[in-house]
Amino acid sequence: MAKGGRKGALEQFAGCVLLSLGLLNILLALKSGSPPDIFSYALSAIGATSLLTGLWRARN
């Protein structure tokens, strides 16, 4: 990674990817009529936490 890059950019990107995958998994499970797995909720929560952490680091 280049020096002087944006702080928190990697956390924001990883959080966005994890959150998107988790929400997509939940929506597809609901569409098929099966209940969403706890893994999907955990993936979304980890993604949201990582995204918020990246936003917080970029702000400071």
Biopython code that builds the backbone (N, CA, C, O; Angstrom):
import numpy as np
from Bio.PDB.StructureBuilder import StructureBuilder

atoms = [
    (1, "MET", "N", (0.845, -1.178, 0.000)),
    (1, "MET", "CA", (0.000, 0.000, 0.000)),
    (1, "MET", "C", (0.888, 1.237, 0.000)),
    (1, "MET", "O", (1.932, 1.250, 0.651)),
    (2, "ALA", "N", (0.495, 2.242, -0.702)),
    (2, "ALA", "CA", (1.274, 3.462, -0.815)),
    (2, "ALA", "C", (1.253, 4.238, 0.498)),
    (2, "ALA", "O", (0.293, 4.188, 1.267)),
    (3, "LYS", "N", (2.341, 4.949, 0.721)),
    (3, "LYS", "CA", (2.397, 5.773, 1.928)),
    (3, "LYS", "C", (1.430, 6.937, 1.799)),
    (3, "LYS", "O", (1.220, 7.472, 0.710)),
    (4, "GLY", "N", (0.858, 7.311, 2.899)),
    (4, "GLY", "CA", (-0.032, 8.452, 2.896)),
    (4, "GLY", "C", (-1.411, 8.139, 2.341)),
    (4, "GLY", "O", (-2.148, 9.049, 1.963)),
    (5, "GLY", "N", (-1.772, 6.852, 2.288)),
    (5, "GLY", "CA", (-3.100, 6.473, 1.798)),
    (5, "GLY", "C", (-4.171, 6.904, 2.788)),
    (5, "GLY", "O", (-3.880, 7.309, 3.914)),
    (6, "ARG", "N", (-5.396, 6.807, 2.348)),
    (6, "ARG", "CA", (-6.507, 7.192, 3.225)),
    (6, "ARG", "C", (-6.580, 6.261, 4.420)),
    (6, "ARG", "O", (-6.492, 5.041, 4.284)),
    (7, "LYS", "N", (-6.740, 6.852, 5.583)),
    (7, "LYS", "CA", (-6.893, 6.047, 6.782)),
    (7, "LYS", "C", (-8.276, 5.411, 6.788)),
    (7, "LYS", "O", (-9.276, 6.079, 6.524)),
    (8, "GLY", "N", (-8.327, 4.136, 7.087)),
    (8, "GLY", "CA", (-9.593, 3.445, 7.199)),
    (8, "GLY", "C", (-10.180, 2.963, 5.891)),
    (8, "GLY", "O", (-11.296, 2.445, 5.875)),
    (9, "ALA", "N", (-9.455, 3.121, 4.787)),
    (9, "ALA", "CA", (-10.004, 2.728, 3.484)),
    (9, "ALA", "C", (-10.156, 1.217, 3.375)),
    (9, "ALA", "O", (-11.144, 0.735, 2.822)),
    (10, "LEU", "N", (-9.196, 0.467, 3.892)),
    (10, "LEU", "CA", (-9.272, -0.987, 3.823)),
    (10, "LEU", "C", (-10.421, -1.513, 4.678)),
    (10, "LEU", "O", (-11.129, -2.430, 4.264)),
    (11, "GLU", "N", (-10.610, -0.944, 5.857)),
    (11, "GLU", "CA", (-11.715, -1.358, 6.715)),
    (11, "GLU", "C", (-13.064, -1.029, 6.075)),
    (11, "GLU", "O", (-14.006, -1.817, 6.164)),
    (12, "GLN", "N", (-13.153, 0.127, 5.437)),
    (12, "GLN", "CA", (-14.394, 0.513, 4.764)),
    (12, "GLN", "C", (-14.709, -0.443, 3.627)),
    (12, "GLN", "O", (-15.853, -0.867, 3.469)),
    (13, "PHE", "N", (-13.703, -0.785, 2.837)),
    (13, "PHE", "CA", (-13.921, -1.685, 1.710)),
    (13, "PHE", "C", (-14.311, -3.076, 2.194)),
    (13, "PHE", "O", (-15.278, -3.657, 1.700)),
    (14, "ALA", "N", (-13.571, -3.610, 3.151)),
    (14, "ALA", "CA", (-13.873, -4.949, 3.672)),
    (14, "ALA", "C", (-15.251, -4.972, 4.333)),
    (14, "ALA", "O", (-16.001, -5.936, 4.176)),
    (15, "GLY", "N", (-15.578, -3.923, 5.062)),
    (15, "GLY", "CA", (-16.886, -3.849, 5.703)),
    (15, "GLY", "C", (-18.013, -3.787, 4.696)),
    (15, "GLY", "O", (-19.053, -4.418, 4.884)),
    (16, "CYS", "N", (-17.816, -3.036, 3.633)),
    (16, "CYS", "CA", (-18.836, -2.926, 2.589)),
    (16, "CYS", "C", (-19.052, -4.272, 1.902)),
    (16, "CYS", "O", (-20.190, -4.656, 1.631)),
    (17, "VAL", "N", (-17.975, -4.982, 1.624)),
    (17, "VAL", "CA", (-18.088, -6.291, 0.979)),
    (17, "VAL", "C", (-18.792, -7.285, 1.898)),
    (17, "VAL", "O", (-19.705, -7.987, 1.464)),
    (18, "LEU", "N", (-18.378, -7.352, 3.161)),
    (18, "LEU", "CA", (-18.992, -8.302, 4.096)),
    (18, "LEU", "C", (-20.461, -7.976, 4.349)),
    (18, "LEU", "O", (-21.302, -8.874, 4.399)),
    (19, "LEU", "N", (-20.761, -6.710, 4.506)),
    (19, "LEU", "CA", (-22.143, -6.302, 4.736)),
    (19, "LEU", "C", (-23.011, -6.636, 3.525)),
    (19, "LEU", "O", (-24.130, -7.125, 3.682)),
    (20, "SER", "N", (-22.512, -6.380, 2.338)),
    (20, "SER", "CA", (-23.270, -6.684, 1.118)),
    (20, "SER", "C", (-23.510, -8.183, 0.976)),
    (20, "SER", "O", (-24.616, -8.606, 0.640)),
    (21, "LEU", "N", (-22.479, -8.987, 1.230)),
    (21, "LEU", "CA", (-22.642, -10.434, 1.128)),
    (21, "LEU", "C", (-23.624, -10.964, 2.166)),
    (21, "LEU", "O", (-24.451, -11.823, 1.861)),
    (22, "GLY", "N", (-23.534, -10.456, 3.380)),
    (22, "GLY", "CA", (-24.450, -10.893, 4.421)),
    (22, "GLY", "C", (-25.886, -10.535, 4.120)),
    (22, "GLY", "O", (-26.779, -11.365, 4.288)),
    (23, "LEU", "N", (-26.124, -9.309, 3.676)),
    (23, "LEU", "CA", (-27.492, -8.892, 3.355)),
    (23, "LEU", "C", (-28.034, -9.632, 2.138)),
    (23, "LEU", "O", (-29.214, -9.981, 2.098)),
    (24, "LEU", "N", (-27.180, -9.873, 1.146)),
    (24, "LEU", "CA", (-27.610, -10.624, -0.025)),
    (24, "LEU", "C", (-27.981, -12.055, 0.361)),
    (24, "LEU", "O", (-28.966, -12.598, -0.138)),
    (25, "ASN", "N", (-27.204, -12.657, 1.235)),
    (25, "ASN", "CA", (-27.490, -14.005, 1.702)),
    (25, "ASN", "C", (-28.810, -14.052, 2.470)),
    (25, "ASN", "O", (-29.592, -14.989, 2.306)),
    (26, "ILE", "N", (-29.055, -13.052, 3.300)),
    (26, "ILE", "CA", (-30.312, -12.989, 4.053)),
    (26, "ILE", "C", (-31.497, -12.825, 3.104)),
    (26, "ILE", "O", (-32.508, -13.513, 3.246)),
    (27, "LEU", "N", (-31.376, -11.920, 2.141)),
    (27, "LEU", "CA", (-32.474, -11.688, 1.207)),
    (27, "LEU", "C", (-32.772, -12.912, 0.341)),
    (27, "LEU", "O", (-33.935, -13.211, 0.069)),
    (28, "LEU", "N", (-31.729, -13.618, -0.090)),
    (28, "LEU", "CA", (-31.948, -14.820, -0.897)),
    (28, "LEU", "C", (-32.571, -15.940, -0.075)),
    (28, "LEU", "O", (-33.392, -16.702, -0.586)),
    (29, "ALA", "N", (-32.184, -16.045, 1.204)),
    (29, "ALA", "CA", (-32.789, -17.054, 2.069)),
    (29, "ALA", "C", (-34.261, -16.745, 2.297)),
    (29, "ALA", "O", (-35.091, -17.654, 2.280)),
    (30, "LEU", "N", (-34.594, -15.487, 2.508)),
    (30, "LEU", "CA", (-35.992, -15.117, 2.694)),
    (30, "LEU", "C", (-36.802, -15.333, 1.417)),
    (30, "LEU", "O", (-37.964, -15.735, 1.478)),
    (31, "LYS", "N", (-36.197, -15.070, 0.272)),
    (31, "LYS", "CA", (-36.880, -15.259, -1.011)),
    (31, "LYS", "C", (-37.195, -16.735, -1.254)),
    (31, "LYS", "O", (-38.232, -17.067, -1.827)),
    (32, "SER", "N", (-36.295, -17.618, -0.814)),
    (32, "SER", "CA", (-36.515, -19.047, -1.026)),
    (32, "SER", "C", (-37.463, -19.646, 0.004)),
    (32, "SER", "O", (-37.858, -20.804, -0.128)),
    (33, "GLY", "N", (-37.833, -18.889, 1.017)),
    (33, "GLY", "CA", (-38.770, -19.370, 2.020)),
    (33, "GLY", "C", (-38.129, -20.031, 3.216)),
    (33, "GLY", "O", (-38.834, -20.473, 4.124)),
    (34, "SER", "N", (-36.810, -20.113, 3.243)),
    (34, "SER", "CA", (-36.135, -20.702, 4.400)),
    (34, "SER", "C", (-35.668, -19.600, 5.335)),
    (34, "SER", "O", (-35.405, -18.481, 4.893)),
    (35, "PRO", "N", (-35.562, -19.901, 6.612)),
    (35, "PRO", "CA", (-35.100, -18.862, 7.542)),
    (35, "PRO", "C", (-33.603, -18.596, 7.345)),
    (35, "PRO", "O", (-32.842, -19.524, 7.073)),
    (36, "PRO", "N", (-33.182, -17.348, 7.478)),
    (36, "PRO", "CA", (-31.755, -17.031, 7.323)),
    (36, "PRO", "C", (-30.918, -17.696, 8.416)),
    (36, "PRO", "O", (-31.359, -17.849, 9.555)),
    (37, "ASP", "N", (-29.727, -18.076, 8.045)),
    (37, "ASP", "CA", (-28.796, -18.719, 8.964)),
    (37, "ASP", "C", (-28.177, -17.670, 9.888)),
    (37, "ASP", "O", (-28.088, -16.495, 9.531)),
    (38, "ILE", "N", (-27.754, -18.097, 11.068)),
    (38, "ILE", "CA", (-27.112, -17.176, 12.017)),
    (38, "ILE", "C", (-25.800, -16.633, 11.440)),
    (38, "ILE", "O", (-25.369, -15.534, 11.789)),
    (39, "PHE", "N", (-25.172, -17.412, 10.554)),
    (39, "PHE", "CA", (-23.936, -16.964, 9.908)),
    (39, "PHE", "C", (-24.166, -15.695, 9.093)),
    (39, "PHE", "O", (-23.307, -14.815, 9.056)),
    (40, "SER", "N", (-25.309, -15.601, 8.450)),
    (40, "SER", "CA", (-25.619, -14.418, 7.643)),
    (40, "SER", "C", (-25.742, -13.179, 8.511)),
    (40, "SER", "O", (-25.258, -12.105, 8.153)),
    (41, "TYR", "N", (-26.395, -13.338, 9.655)),
    (41, "TYR", "CA", (-26.513, -12.213, 10.579)),
    (41, "TYR", "C", (-25.152, -11.816, 11.136)),
    (41, "TYR", "O", (-24.858, -10.628, 11.273)),
    (42, "ALA", "N", (-24.325, -12.802, 11.455)),
    (42, "ALA", "CA", (-22.989, -12.516, 11.980)),
    (42, "ALA", "C", (-22.138, -11.821, 10.918)),
    (42, "ALA", "O", (-21.404, -10.881, 11.224)),
    (43, "LEU", "N", (-22.237, -12.280, 9.679)),
    (43, "LEU", "CA", (-21.481, -11.667, 8.581)),
    (43, "LEU", "C", (-21.895, -10.213, 8.379)),
    (43, "LEU", "O", (-21.050, -9.347, 8.153)),
    (44, "SER", "N", (-23.188, -9.952, 8.461)),
    (44, "SER", "CA", (-23.671, -8.582, 8.313)),
    (44, "SER", "C", (-23.231, -7.706, 9.488)),
    (44, "SER", "O", (-22.856, -6.550, 9.293)),
    (45, "ALA", "N", (-23.275, -8.244, 10.683)),
    (45, "ALA", "CA", (-22.859, -7.475, 11.860)),
    (45, "ALA", "C", (-21.362, -7.170, 11.825)),
    (45, "ALA", "O", (-20.950, -6.058, 12.153)),
    (46, "ILE", "N", (-20.559, -8.135, 11.434)),
    (46, "ILE", "CA", (-19.112, -7.904, 11.329)),
    (46, "ILE", "C", (-18.822, -6.881, 10.241)),
    (46, "ILE", "O", (-17.969, -6.011, 10.415)),
    (47, "GLY", "N", (-19.529, -6.981, 9.120)),
    (47, "GLY", "CA", (-19.348, -6.018, 8.037)),
    (47, "GLY", "C", (-19.737, -4.609, 8.442)),
    (47, "GLY", "O", (-19.032, -3.650, 8.127)),
    (48, "ALA", "N", (-20.867, -4.480, 9.147)),
    (48, "ALA", "CA", (-21.302, -3.156, 9.591)),
    (48, "ALA", "C", (-20.316, -2.573, 10.599)),
    (48, "ALA", "O", (-20.017, -1.380, 10.561)),
    (49, "THR", "N", (-19.817, -3.408, 11.490)),
    (49, "THR", "CA", (-18.838, -2.942, 12.478)),
    (49, "THR", "C", (-17.543, -2.506, 11.804)),
    (49, "THR", "O", (-16.966, -1.479, 12.162)),
    (50, "SER", "N", (-17.092, -3.283, 10.835)),
    (50, "SER", "CA", (-15.868, -2.931, 10.116)),
    (50, "SER", "C", (-16.055, -1.648, 9.307)),
    (50, "SER", "O", (-15.156, -0.808, 9.258)),
    (51, "LEU", "N", (-17.204, -1.498, 8.683)),
    (51, "LEU", "CA", (-17.484, -0.281, 7.917)),
    (51, "LEU", "C", (-17.503, 0.946, 8.826)),
    (51, "LEU", "O", (-16.923, 1.979, 8.492)),
    (52, "LEU", "N", (-18.160, 0.835, 9.957)),
    (52, "LEU", "CA", (-18.208, 1.960, 10.896)),
    (52, "LEU", "C", (-16.832, 2.269, 11.478)),
    (52, "LEU", "O", (-16.504, 3.433, 11.709)),
    (53, "THR", "N", (-16.028, 1.238, 11.716)),
    (53, "THR", "CA", (-14.665, 1.457, 12.209)),
    (53, "THR", "C", (-13.834, 2.205, 11.174)),
    (53, "THR", "O", (-13.085, 3.121, 11.516)),
    (54, "GLY", "N", (-13.967, 1.815, 9.906)),
    (54, "GLY", "CA", (-13.238, 2.509, 8.842)),
    (54, "GLY", "C", (-13.680, 3.952, 8.696)),
    (54, "GLY", "O", (-12.855, 4.839, 8.480)),
    (55, "LEU", "N", (-14.980, 4.190, 8.813)),
    (55, "LEU", "CA", (-15.477, 5.564, 8.743)),
    (55, "LEU", "C", (-14.966, 6.395, 9.915)),
    (55, "LEU", "O", (-14.634, 7.569, 9.750)),
    (56, "TRP", "N", (-14.906, 5.790, 11.092)),
    (56, "TRP", "CA", (-14.418, 6.492, 12.278)),
    (56, "TRP", "C", (-12.943, 6.837, 12.136)),
    (56, "TRP", "O", (-12.521, 7.937, 12.492)),
    (57, "ARG", "N", (-12.146, 5.882, 11.605)),
    (57, "ARG", "CA", (-10.709, 6.132, 11.427)),
    (57, "ARG", "C", (-10.469, 7.200, 10.362)),
    (57, "ARG", "O", (-9.538, 7.995, 10.488)),
    (58, "ALA", "N", (-11.289, 7.228, 9.322)),
    (58, "ALA", "CA", (-11.117, 8.232, 8.266)),
    (58, "ALA", "C", (-11.472, 9.621, 8.760)),
    (58, "ALA", "O", (-10.937, 10.622, 8.282)),
    (59, "ARG", "N", (-12.379, 9.671, 9.721)),
    (59, "ARG", "CA", (-12.827, 10.959, 10.254)),
    (59, "ARG", "C", (-11.750, 11.603, 11.117)),
    (59, "ARG", "O", (-11.582, 12.823, 11.107)),
    (60, "ASN", "N", (-11.028, 10.783, 11.858)),
    (60, "ASN", "CA", (-9.999, 11.309, 12.786)),
    (60, "ASN", "C", (-8.669, 11.489, 12.093)),
    (60, "ASN", "O", (-7.700, 11.919, 12.719)),
]
sb = StructureBuilder()
sb.init_structure("model")
sb.init_model(0)
sb.init_chain("A")
sb.init_seg("    ")
for serial, (resi, resn, name, xyz) in enumerate(atoms, 1):
    if name == "N":
        sb.init_residue(resn, " ", resi, " ")
    sb.init_atom(name, np.array(xyz, "f"), 0.0, 1.0, " ", f" {name:<3s}", serial, name[0])
structure = sb.get_structure()
